[in-house]
């Protein structure tokens, strides 16, 4: 059911760019009720991306990290890992 996955907290935390939803809480509430009662139907936008381009991009993303690590020396890999760990544990602000 579409209503179960529509939560006000979810809309704020993770914007849904595939559908346009009202930003006004009253309009959003009415839309949710309309969807629950069947007065309105949720329209999904069609994926217009080229499947060949999507597959090519995925291939590059899957092998990118391994290829980069293979080109680096052990010292460079260690420095990169140290920098990443510092970035993960750094306090924001």
ABEGO torsion letter per residue (X at the ends): XAAAABBAAAAAABBBAABBBBABAAAAAAAAAAAAAGABBBBBBBBABBAAAAAAAAAAAAAAAAAAAAABBAAAAAAAAAAAAAAAABBBX
